[in-house]
């Protein structure tokens, strides 16, 4: 990760997401509903639901909204039937992009995603065209100044794959997806709090973009993230 600040990149991204809180709530309600439908309404046995609820709490979503989403997912309340779809493509300077969607209308979604790519200097690729550049894993990022020794001891003992020290002083903990909740619990019990804790498609290598290229790439990412059917956007571009 040499040459750019992982920490600054994450902070920048979080700041932009906070500006779009209303849309974030809508996306989280969809995710909670689908997670509850697929794995049931008990967070003790449904890691995906637990992660979605954790994100909802971080976004200050009222508990009533969370419970209604769970009830729609488990069938206690009537709700929309969402389908999970992933699109892949390329952005500025060939940077890879993965777009994860939840939709009740596949035709609408693919048209909107393709339009966002085409209008903003990118292009959609075939299934599998960029996914191999990413690793599906649990990811936690800790602020510069965190205790590396404590973090390594706790995380690795709990089943993490790796603890990465970045040039900017921040630390990243990577874990297998099935062990994410266990690693997160162990870290929390040790009194350590990550700035970011999620299951993500993490790029194996990154492409640094600066100046006009970074600005154009951010515009493309924003256009994709602003689509109602888009849940997550992952890229190997470091802006």
Residue, then its C-alpha position, 0 to 999 in steps of 0.5 A: x500500500x506504499x505511496x498513499x494513505x489507506x487511512x485517509x482513503x477510508x476516511x474520505x469514503x466514510x465522509x462521502x457516505x455520511x453525506x448520503x445517509x438517507x440513501x444509506x438507510x434505504x440500502x441497509x433496510x434492503x440488506x437486513x430484509x434479504x439477510x433475514x430472508x436467507x438466514x433467519x431473524x436471529x443474529x446469533x445464527x445469522x452473521x450476515x444479518x448481524x453485520x447489517x444490523x451493526x451497520x444500521x446502528x452505526x448509521x443511527x437507524x431507529x430500532x423500529x426500522x430495523x425490526x420491520x426490515x427483519x419482519x419483512x425478511x422472515x415473512x411476518x410482514x409483507x415485503x418486496x422480493x429482492x434478487x442479488x446481482x453482481x456487475x463488473x466493469x472498468x473505470x478510469x485508467x482501467x481500474x476494476x469495479x464491482x457493483x453489488x445490487x439488490x433489485x426487484x427489477x433486473x432489467x431496470x437495474x442493468x440499464x441504470x448500471x450500464x448508463x452510469x458506467x457509460x456516462x462517466x467514462x467507464x464500461x461494463x465487463x463480462x461476469x468474472x472479468x475483474x472479480x479475480x482481482x479481489x478477495x472476499x474477506x472480513x476486513x477491519x481497519x484501525x486508526x494510526x497509533x493502535x497497538x500492533x502487538x495487541x492487535x496481532x495477538x488478539x486477531x490471529x488467536x481468534x482466527x484472522x488470516x493477517x494483520x497488515x501495517x500500512x505506511x500511514x500507521x493504520x492497521x488492517x485485519x483480514x479474516x475468512x468470511x465465516x470467522x469474521x464475527x468471531x474475530x470481531x468479538x475477540x477484538x471488541x472484548x480486548x477493548x480495540x475498536x475498528x474504524x471500519x468493520x465489514x465483509x468486502x471484496x478487497x482488491x489484491x493490488x491497487x491502482x493509484x489515481x491522482x488529479x483529474x483521473x481521481x476526480x473522474x473516478x470519484x464521479x463514476x463511483x458516486x454515480x454508481x453508489x447513488x443508484x437505488x438498486x446498488x448496495x456496495x461498490x468495490x474498486x481497486x482504485x486508490x484515490 
